[in-house]
Every structure is written in structure tokens, then in C-alpha cells.
Amino acid sequence: MTGTDRPIRVAVVDDQPLIRAGFSMVLAGQDDIEVVGEAENGQQALDRLAPANGQSERLGLLTGRERDVLGLVARGLSNAEIAAELYVAEATVKTHLGNLMAKLHLRDRAQAVVFAYESGLVRPSSP
């Protein structure tokens, strides 16, 4: 392991699938390396990986349902619309929203929307 006892996280990028798979297997066999993804070119790698600001790692603090709620907030849905979309009560949406905002240290919906985009949870082209 490294000095921080955390594995080195790598992405394997190559246009040859067999080469990519081989490198991934060799690297994954090392105790101090974690293969976090594969891609066939640089653009695909960038599309698949965590922005440099570390926001995407913070998504790991959220439950799946909290991520769903955050994504729908970022799309501009109201609590009532989110409740209808997820087939839950509006009070449940408010609870999830409060929990995710506390976990991410966000003070309002506007910050939540910014976080959703900066973390890569949603993209401008998302419906």
C-alpha cells in the first residue's frame, strides 16, 4: 500500500480491447493498485472519470435514492414532481433532500443543482 494506506487508482486507456483487458488484469492483481475504469480513447476516459475537483467522490456519501432525488432537483423538478416520478410521498422527498444537503454541506437547492453538475451526476445534455 501507499503511505496513506489507500490504493493507487488508475484507468486503463487503449484502443485495443485485449491489450486494455490484459493491462487491467495485471494492474488489478497488485495490492496497492485499484483499476477504476477502462476506455478506448482519451475522450471516453474523460467522460467516464471523476472531475478533478473531487465532487464526484462526495457522491459516494449518498444513498441511491438520494442521488435520484439530487438528479431530479438538478433537472428542475419540484418536490411534488419528484414524488410523482419516484412514486413516494412528498414528505419522503423532503427527507431525502434534507439528508443529502446535510451530507454534502449544501445550504439550498441552488447549491444542490451546481453540485449535481460539477460532480458529473447530471450533464447539460441530460433530458
VMD Tcl script that builds the backbone (N, CA, C; Angstrom):
set m [mol new atoms 381]
animate dup $m
set s [atomselect $m all]
$s set {name element resname resid chain x y z} {
  {N N MET 1 A 0.833 -1.192 0.000}
  {CA C MET 1 A 0.000 0.000 0.000}
  {C C MET 1 A 0.871 1.246 0.000}
  {N N THR 2 A 0.248 2.343 -0.383}
  {CA C THR 2 A 0.952 3.612 -0.364}
  {C C THR 2 A 1.035 4.124 1.059}
  {N N GLY 3 A 1.702 5.242 1.257}
  {CA C GLY 3 A 1.849 5.799 2.594}
  {C C GLY 3 A 0.529 6.147 3.245}
  {N N THR 4 A -0.525 6.354 2.462}
  {CA C THR 4 A -1.822 6.711 3.030}
  {C C THR 4 A -2.712 5.496 3.227}
  {N N ASP 5 A -2.174 4.303 2.940}
  {CA C ASP 5 A -2.938 3.056 3.049}
  {C C ASP 5 A -4.146 3.020 2.129}
  {N N ARG 6 A -4.110 3.814 1.078}
  {CA C ARG 6 A -5.160 3.786 0.060}
  {C C ARG 6 A -4.527 3.335 -1.241}
  {N N PRO 7 A -5.216 2.521 -2.021}
  {CA C PRO 7 A -4.624 2.062 -3.276}
  {C C PRO 7 A -4.497 3.211 -4.289}
  {N N ILE 8 A -3.559 3.057 -5.188}
  {CA C ILE 8 A -3.417 3.983 -6.306}
  {C C ILE 8 A -4.537 3.659 -7.284}
  {N N ARG 9 A -5.300 4.663 -7.656}
  {CA C ARG 9 A -6.440 4.454 -8.554}
  {C C ARG 9 A -6.018 4.796 -9.976}
  {N N VAL 10 A -6.204 3.837 -10.905}
  {CA C VAL 10 A -5.798 4.042 -12.287}
  {C C VAL 10 A -6.929 3.692 -13.242}
  {N N ALA 11 A -6.872 4.317 -14.409}
  {CA C ALA 11 A -7.766 3.977 -15.513}
  {C C ALA 11 A -6.876 3.514 -16.658}
  {N N VAL 12 A -7.278 2.458 -17.315}
  {CA C VAL 12 A -6.503 1.915 -18.425}
  {C C VAL 12 A -7.154 2.374 -19.725}
  {N N VAL 13 A -6.352 3.043 -20.559}
  {CA C VAL 13 A -6.858 3.590 -21.824}
  {C C VAL 13 A -6.024 3.038 -22.969}
  {N N ASP 14 A -6.685 2.321 -23.886}
  {CA C ASP 14 A -6.023 1.795 -25.075}
  {C C ASP 14 A -7.101 1.450 -26.087}
  {N N ASP 15 A -6.791 1.618 -27.368}
  {CA C ASP 15 A -7.803 1.339 -28.391}
  {C C ASP 15 A -7.928 -0.148 -28.708}
  {N N GLN 16 A -7.037 -0.978 -28.174}
  {CA C GLN 16 A -7.097 -2.418 -28.388}
  {C C GLN 16 A -7.729 -3.095 -27.170}
  {N N PRO 17 A -8.921 -3.683 -27.325}
  {CA C PRO 17 A -9.608 -4.284 -26.171}
  {C C PRO 17 A -8.803 -5.350 -25.435}
  {N N LEU 18 A -8.083 -6.192 -26.160}
  {CA C LEU 18 A -7.316 -7.249 -25.498}
  {C C LEU 18 A -6.130 -6.687 -24.717}
  {N N ILE 19 A -5.487 -5.694 -25.270}
  {CA C ILE 19 A -4.377 -5.044 -24.563}
  {C C ILE 19 A -4.904 -4.384 -23.292}
  {N N ARG 20 A -6.020 -3.660 -23.452}
  {CA C ARG 20 A -6.640 -2.970 -22.312}
  {C C ARG 20 A -6.997 -3.966 -21.213}
  {N N ALA 21 A -7.622 -5.072 -21.599}
  {CA C ALA 21 A -8.021 -6.087 -20.617}
  {C C ALA 21 A -6.801 -6.701 -19.940}
  {N N GLY 22 A -5.751 -6.951 -20.708}
  {CA C GLY 22 A -4.535 -7.526 -20.144}
  {C C GLY 22 A -3.889 -6.606 -19.118}
  {N N PHE 23 A -3.736 -5.336 -19.484}
  {CA C PHE 23 A -3.170 -4.382 -18.534}
  {C C PHE 23 A -4.041 -4.278 -17.284}
  {N N SER 24 A -5.347 -4.258 -17.476}
  {CA C SER 24 A -6.252 -4.159 -16.324}
  {C C SER 24 A -6.079 -5.338 -15.384}
  {N N MET 25 A -5.963 -6.537 -15.945}
  {CA C MET 25 A -5.785 -7.728 -15.108}
  {C C MET 25 A -4.465 -7.687 -14.338}
  {N N VAL 26 A -3.401 -7.290 -15.025}
  {CA C VAL 26 A -2.095 -7.228 -14.361}
  {C C VAL 26 A -2.121 -6.198 -13.241}
  {N N LEU 27 A -2.652 -5.021 -13.540}
  {CA C LEU 27 A -2.690 -3.958 -12.533}
  {C C LEU 27 A -3.599 -4.314 -11.367}
  {N N ALA 28 A -4.757 -4.893 -11.656}
  {CA C ALA 28 A -5.706 -5.253 -10.601}
  {C C ALA 28 A -5.140 -6.315 -9.662}
  {N N GLY 29 A -4.167 -7.073 -10.140}
  {CA C GLY 29 A -3.544 -8.093 -9.302}
  {C C GLY 29 A -2.584 -7.541 -8.266}
  {N N GLN 30 A -2.287 -6.262 -8.349}
  {CA C GLN 30 A -1.383 -5.626 -7.402}
  {C C GLN 30 A -2.168 -5.142 -6.179}
  {N N ASP 31 A -1.610 -5.359 -5.006}
  {CA C ASP 31 A -2.299 -4.975 -3.774}
  {C C ASP 31 A -2.517 -3.474 -3.640}
  {N N ASP 32 A -1.611 -2.691 -4.198}
  {CA C ASP 32 A -1.685 -1.248 -3.987}
  {C C ASP 32 A -2.256 -0.482 -5.181}
  {N N ILE 33 A -2.903 -1.195 -6.119}
  {CA C ILE 33 A -3.480 -0.551 -7.300}
  {C C ILE 33 A -4.943 -0.960 -7.442}
  {N N GLU 34 A -5.779 0.019 -7.723}
  {CA C GLU 34 A -7.197 -0.226 -7.987}
  {C C GLU 34 A -7.515 0.287 -9.390}
  {N N VAL 35 A -7.966 -0.596 -10.265}
  {CA C VAL 35 A -8.366 -0.187 -11.613}
  {C C VAL 35 A -9.794 0.338 -11.512}
  {N N VAL 36 A -9.964 1.633 -11.789}
  {CA C VAL 36 A -11.271 2.267 -11.621}
  {C C VAL 36 A -12.040 2.388 -12.924}
  {N N GLY 37 A -11.412 2.024 -14.025}
  {CA C GLY 37 A -12.130 2.095 -15.286}
  {C C GLY 37 A -11.245 1.783 -16.467}
  {N N GLU 38 A -11.918 1.577 -17.598}
  {CA C GLU 38 A -11.236 1.333 -18.860}
  {C C GLU 38 A -11.917 2.186 -19.922}
  {N N ALA 39 A -11.134 2.562 -20.917}
  {CA C ALA 39 A -11.680 3.340 -22.028}
  {C C ALA 39 A -10.853 3.064 -23.271}
  {N N GLU 40 A -11.465 3.294 -24.425}
  {CA C GLU 40 A -10.748 3.030 -25.675}
  {C C GLU 40 A -10.037 4.256 -26.236}
  {N N ASN 41 A -10.329 5.434 -25.685}
  {CA C ASN 41 A -9.608 6.635 -26.114}
  {C C ASN 41 A -9.678 7.680 -25.003}
  {N N GLY 42 A -8.919 8.744 -25.181}
  {CA C GLY 42 A -8.827 9.761 -24.147}
  {C C GLY 42 A -10.147 10.437 -23.824}
  {N N GLN 43 A -10.928 10.759 -24.859}
  {CA C GLN 43 A -12.207 11.425 -24.620}
  {C C GLN 43 A -13.149 10.526 -23.829}
  {N N GLN 44 A -13.189 9.248 -24.178}
  {CA C GLN 44 A -14.033 8.307 -23.442}
  {C C GLN 44 A -13.576 8.204 -21.982}
  {N N ALA 45 A -12.277 8.228 -21.752}
  {CA C ALA 45 A -11.758 8.184 -20.385}
  {C C ALA 45 A -12.202 9.401 -19.600}
  {N N LEU 46 A -12.097 10.577 -20.206}
  {CA C LEU 46 A -12.524 11.796 -19.524}
  {C C LEU 46 A -14.019 11.781 -19.234}
  {N N ASP 47 A -14.801 11.266 -20.170}
  {CA C ASP 47 A -16.248 11.192 -19.971}
  {C C ASP 47 A -16.618 10.257 -18.830}
  {N N ARG 48 A -15.821 9.215 -18.632}
  {CA C ARG 48 A -16.141 8.208 -17.627}
  {C C ARG 48 A -15.591 8.526 -16.243}
  {N N LEU 49 A -14.544 9.348 -16.099}
  {CA C LEU 49 A -13.907 9.605 -14.812}
  {C C LEU 49 A -14.491 10.861 -14.187}
  {N N ALA 50 A -14.063 10.875 -12.587}
  {CA C ALA 50 A -14.394 11.810 -11.554}
  {C C ALA 50 A -13.782 13.117 -11.791}
  {N N PRO 51 A -14.562 14.482 -12.006}
  {CA C PRO 51 A -13.880 15.770 -12.221}
  {C C PRO 51 A -12.768 15.959 -11.189}
  {N N ALA 52 A -11.797 16.764 -11.579}
  {CA C ALA 52 A -10.614 16.975 -10.739}
  {C C ALA 52 A -10.941 17.635 -9.407}
  {N N ASN 53 A -12.127 18.249 -9.283}
  {CA C ASN 53 A -12.444 18.968 -8.050}
  {C C ASN 53 A -12.875 18.052 -6.910}
  {N N GLY 54 A -12.952 16.749 -7.136}
  {CA C GLY 54 A -13.283 15.813 -6.073}
  {C C GLY 54 A -14.768 15.715 -5.754}
  {N N GLN 55 A -15.597 16.441 -6.470}
  {CA C GLN 55 A -17.033 16.429 -6.192}
  {C C GLN 55 A -17.639 15.046 -6.409}
  {N N SER 56 A -17.181 14.332 -7.436}
  {CA C SER 56 A -17.792 13.037 -7.713}
  {C C SER 56 A -17.553 12.042 -6.586}
  {N N GLU 57 A -16.431 12.151 -5.882}
  {CA C GLU 57 A -16.180 11.271 -4.736}
  {C C GLU 57 A -17.204 11.515 -3.637}
  {N N ARG 58 A -17.646 12.753 -3.500}
  {CA C ARG 58 A -18.639 13.081 -2.471}
  {C C ARG 58 A -19.973 12.417 -2.766}
  {N N LEU 59 A -20.232 12.073 -4.034}
  {CA C LEU 59 A -21.472 11.366 -4.357}
  {C C LEU 59 A -21.554 10.039 -3.614}
  {N N GLY 60 A -20.410 9.467 -3.296}
  {CA C GLY 60 A -20.385 8.201 -2.577}
  {C C GLY 60 A -20.977 8.291 -1.181}
  {N N LEU 61 A -21.142 9.492 -0.684}
  {CA C LEU 61 A -21.767 9.680 0.630}
  {C C LEU 61 A -23.273 9.467 0.587}
  {N N LEU 62 A -23.840 9.533 -0.623}
  {CA C LEU 62 A -25.294 9.482 -0.774}
  {C C LEU 62 A -25.798 8.072 -1.031}
  {N N THR 63 A -27.029 7.827 -0.592}
  {CA C THR 63 A -27.693 6.581 -0.953}
  {C C THR 63 A -28.151 6.692 -2.403}
  {N N GLY 64 A -28.526 5.583 -2.987}
  {CA C GLY 64 A -29.031 5.591 -4.360}
  {C C GLY 64 A -30.242 6.494 -4.520}
  {N N ARG 65 A -31.142 6.451 -3.561}
  {CA C ARG 65 A -32.360 7.269 -3.641}
  {C C ARG 65 A -32.030 8.750 -3.496}
  {N N GLU 66 A -31.055 9.068 -2.641}
  {CA C GLU 66 A -30.648 10.473 -2.509}
  {C C GLU 66 A -30.034 10.979 -3.815}
  {N N ARG 67 A -29.266 10.125 -4.499}
  {CA C ARG 67 A -28.721 10.513 -5.808}
  {C C ARG 67 A -29.850 10.726 -6.813}
  {N N ASP 68 A -30.866 9.861 -6.771}
  {CA C ASP 68 A -32.021 10.028 -7.665}
  {C C ASP 68 A -32.681 11.383 -7.437}
  {N N VAL 69 A -32.908 11.707 -6.174}
  {CA C VAL 69 A -33.555 12.975 -5.825}
  {C C VAL 69 A -32.690 14.144 -6.286}
  {N N LEU 70 A -31.400 14.076 -6.042}
  {CA C LEU 70 A -30.492 15.152 -6.457}
  {C C LEU 70 A -30.531 15.343 -7.968}
  {N N GLY 71 A -30.526 14.264 -8.712}
  {CA C GLY 71 A -30.594 14.362 -10.169}
  {C C GLY 71 A -31.880 15.012 -10.641}
  {N N LEU 72 A -32.983 14.694 -10.005}
  {CA C LEU 72 A -34.269 15.277 -10.386}
  {C C LEU 72 A -34.364 16.746 -9.977}
  {N N VAL 73 A -33.763 17.093 -8.843}
  {CA C VAL 73 A -33.691 18.507 -8.442}
  {C C VAL 73 A -32.907 19.282 -9.500}
  {N N ALA 74 A -31.797 18.700 -9.950}
  {CA C ALA 74 A -30.962 19.362 -10.954}
  {C C ALA 74 A -31.688 19.531 -12.283}
  {N N ARG 75 A -32.641 18.669 -12.556}
  {CA C ARG 75 A -33.448 18.803 -13.777}
  {C C ARG 75 A -34.548 19.839 -13.619}
  {N N GLY 76 A -34.681 20.402 -12.411}
  {CA C GLY 76 A -35.645 21.472 -12.189}
  {C C GLY 76 A -36.999 21.032 -11.678}
  {N N LEU 77 A -37.135 19.770 -11.254}
  {CA C LEU 77 A -38.420 19.286 -10.756}
  {C C LEU 77 A -38.684 19.796 -9.345}
  {N N SER 78 A -39.954 20.041 -9.050}
  {CA C SER 78 A -40.367 20.428 -7.701}
  {C C SER 78 A -40.442 19.173 -6.835}
  {N N ASN 79 A -40.596 19.355 -5.530}
  {CA C ASN 79 A -40.730 18.202 -4.638}
  {C C ASN 79 A -41.919 17.337 -5.026}
  {N N ALA 80 A -43.027 17.970 -5.380}
  {CA C ALA 80 A -44.224 17.215 -5.783}
  {C C ALA 80 A -43.959 16.417 -7.061}
  {N N GLU 81 A -43.266 17.022 -8.009}
  {CA C GLU 81 A -42.960 16.320 -9.266}
  {C C GLU 81 A -41.985 15.166 -9.027}
  {N N ILE 82 A -41.027 15.372 -8.137}
  {CA C ILE 82 A -40.084 14.308 -7.800}
  {C C ILE 82 A -40.823 13.156 -7.129}
  {N N ALA 83 A -41.729 13.480 -6.224}
  {CA C ALA 83 A -42.523 12.450 -5.542}
  {C C ALA 83 A -43.302 11.617 -6.543}
  {N N ALA 84 A -43.914 12.274 -7.518}
  {CA C ALA 84 A -44.669 11.550 -8.540}
  {C C ALA 84 A -43.757 10.677 -9.389}
  {N N GLU 85 A -42.597 11.207 -9.730}
  {CA C GLU 85 A -41.633 10.475 -10.560}
  {C C GLU 85 A -41.121 9.224 -9.857}
  {N N LEU 86 A -40.887 9.327 -8.547}
  {CA C LEU 86 A -40.304 8.223 -7.785}
  {C C LEU 86 A -41.348 7.371 -7.055}
  {N N TYR 87 A -42.611 7.747 -7.189}
  {CA C TYR 87 A -43.707 7.015 -6.531}
  {C C TYR 87 A -43.529 6.972 -5.019}
  {N N VAL 88 A -43.215 8.120 -4.441}
  {CA C VAL 88 A -43.086 8.244 -2.992}
  {C C VAL 88 A -43.865 9.473 -2.541}
  {N N ALA 89 A -44.039 9.619 -1.243}
  {CA C ALA 89 A -44.724 10.790 -0.697}
  {C C ALA 89 A -43.817 12.008 -0.787}
  {N N GLU 90 A -44.431 13.172 -0.877}
  {CA C GLU 90 A -43.659 14.408 -0.937}
  {C C GLU 90 A -42.809 14.583 0.329}
  {N N ALA 91 A -43.321 14.138 1.463}
  {CA C ALA 91 A -42.550 14.215 2.704}
  {C C ALA 91 A -41.279 13.372 2.614}
  {N N THR 92 A -41.359 12.249 1.918}
  {CA C THR 92 A -40.177 11.394 1.726}
  {C C THR 92 A -39.130 12.115 0.883}
  {N N VAL 93 A -39.577 12.820 -0.148}
  {CA C VAL 93 A -38.660 13.603 -0.981}
  {C C VAL 93 A -37.973 14.662 -0.124}
  {N N LYS 94 A -38.751 15.346 0.713}
  {CA C LYS 94 A -38.176 16.379 1.583}
  {C C LYS 94 A -37.139 15.785 2.527}
  {N N THR 95 A -37.407 14.591 3.031}
  {CA C THR 95 A -36.453 13.922 3.913}
  {C C THR 95 A -35.161 13.594 3.173}
  {N N HIS 96 A -35.285 13.003 1.974}
  {CA C HIS 96 A -34.098 12.684 1.175}
  {C C HIS 96 A -33.318 13.945 0.829}
  {N N LEU 97 A -34.031 14.989 0.462}
  {CA C LEU 97 A -33.382 16.245 0.099}
  {C C LEU 97 A -32.639 16.832 1.302}
  {N N GLY 98 A -33.268 16.826 2.447}
  {CA C GLY 98 A -32.613 17.324 3.658}
  {C C GLY 98 A -31.379 16.510 4.011}
  {N N ASN 99 A -31.496 15.186 3.876}
  {CA C ASN 99 A -30.358 14.310 4.188}
  {C C ASN 99 A -29.187 14.555 3.245}
  {N N LEU 100 A -29.469 14.641 1.952}
  {CA C LEU 100 A -28.372 14.815 1.004}
  {C C LEU 100 A -27.727 16.187 1.145}
  {N N MET 101 A -28.536 17.194 1.446}
  {CA C MET 101 A -27.969 18.524 1.628}
  {C C MET 101 A -27.089 18.578 2.881}
  {N N ALA 102 A -27.486 17.860 3.928}
  {CA C ALA 102 A -26.671 17.811 5.145}
  {C C ALA 102 A -25.363 17.053 4.885}
  {N N LYS 103 A -25.452 15.920 4.205}
  {CA C LYS 103 A -24.262 15.122 3.925}
  {C C LYS 103 A -23.256 15.878 3.066}
  {N N LEU 104 A -23.766 16.665 2.111}
  {CA C LEU 104 A -22.886 17.375 1.182}
  {C C LEU 104 A -22.578 18.801 1.624}
  {N N HIS 105 A -23.132 19.196 2.764}
  {CA C HIS 105 A -22.930 20.546 3.309}
  {C C HIS 105 A -23.392 21.619 2.322}
  {N N LEU 106 A -24.599 21.429 1.802}
  {CA C LEU 106 A -25.197 22.394 0.877}
  {C C LEU 106 A -26.270 23.169 1.621}
  {N N ARG 107 A -26.417 24.463 1.310}
  {CA C ARG 107 A -27.388 25.252 2.072}
  {C C ARG 107 A -28.723 25.445 1.368}
  {N N ASP 108 A -28.784 25.208 0.037}
  {CA C ASP 108 A -30.057 25.402 -0.658}
  {C C ASP 108 A -30.087 24.610 -1.965}
  {N N ARG 109 A -31.247 24.640 -2.628}
  {CA C ARG 109 A -31.429 23.911 -3.882}
  {C C ARG 109 A -30.459 24.374 -4.957}
  {N N ALA 110 A -30.175 25.665 -4.976}
  {CA C ALA 110 A -29.263 26.188 -5.997}
  {C C ALA 110 A -27.886 25.540 -5.861}
  {N N GLN 111 A -27.394 25.434 -4.642}
  {CA C GLN 111 A -26.107 24.769 -4.436}
  {C C GLN 111 A -26.193 23.292 -4.813}
  {N N ALA 112 A -27.334 22.676 -4.550}
  {CA C ALA 112 A -27.515 21.269 -4.902}
  {C C ALA 112 A -27.434 21.081 -6.412}
  {N N VAL 113 A -28.044 21.982 -7.161}
  {CA C VAL 113 A -28.013 21.904 -8.623}
  {C C VAL 113 A -26.573 22.061 -9.129}
  {N N VAL 114 A -25.878 23.050 -8.597}
  {CA C VAL 114 A -24.480 23.266 -9.002}
  {C C VAL 114 A -23.656 22.018 -8.697}
  {N N PHE 115 A -23.831 21.465 -7.503}
  {CA C PHE 115 A -23.091 20.262 -7.121}
  {C C PHE 115 A -23.394 19.119 -8.090}
  {N N ALA 116 A -24.662 18.925 -8.449}
  {CA C ALA 116 A -25.048 17.832 -9.340}
  {C C ALA 116 A -24.321 17.934 -10.679}
  {N N TYR 117 A -24.182 19.140 -11.196}
  {CA C TYR 117 A -23.474 19.332 -12.468}
  {C C TYR 117 A -21.968 19.193 -12.296}
  {N N GLU 118 A -21.419 19.797 -11.260}
  {CA C GLU 118 A -19.970 19.735 -11.047}
  {C C GLU 118 A -19.483 18.327 -10.747}
  {N N SER 119 A -20.319 17.525 -10.118}
  {CA C SER 119 A -19.926 16.162 -9.774}
  {C C SER 119 A -20.073 15.210 -10.946}
  {N N GLY 120 A -20.745 15.653 -12.004}
  {CA C GLY 120 A -20.973 14.782 -13.150}
  {C C GLY 120 A -22.207 13.913 -13.015}
  {N N LEU 121 A -22.978 14.101 -11.934}
  {CA C LEU 121 A -24.205 13.317 -11.770}
  {C C LEU 121 A -25.167 13.585 -12.918}
  {N N VAL 122 A -25.258 14.833 -13.317}
  {CA C VAL 122 A -26.053 15.197 -14.499}
  {C C VAL 122 A -25.185 16.036 -15.425}
  {N N ARG 123 A -25.567 16.037 -16.673}
  {CA C ARG 123 A -24.849 16.811 -17.680}
  {C C ARG 123 A -25.864 17.702 -18.397}
  {N N PRO 124 A -25.402 18.780 -18.973}
  {CA C PRO 124 A -26.336 19.695 -19.648}
  {C C PRO 124 A -27.191 19.026 -20.713}
  {N N SER 125 A -26.705 17.962 -21.317}
  {CA C SER 125 A -27.479 17.291 -22.352}
  {C C SER 125 A -28.481 16.293 -21.821}
  {N N SER 126 A -28.496 16.068 -20.477}
  {CA C SER 126 A -29.446 15.124 -19.879}
  {C C SER 126 A -30.863 15.638 -20.067}
  {N N PRO 127 A -31.796 14.704 -20.319}
  {CA C PRO 127 A -33.190 15.133 -20.503}
  {C C PRO 127 A -33.807 15.628 -19.215}
}
mol reanalyze $m
mol bondsrecalc $m
mol representation Tube
mol addrep $m
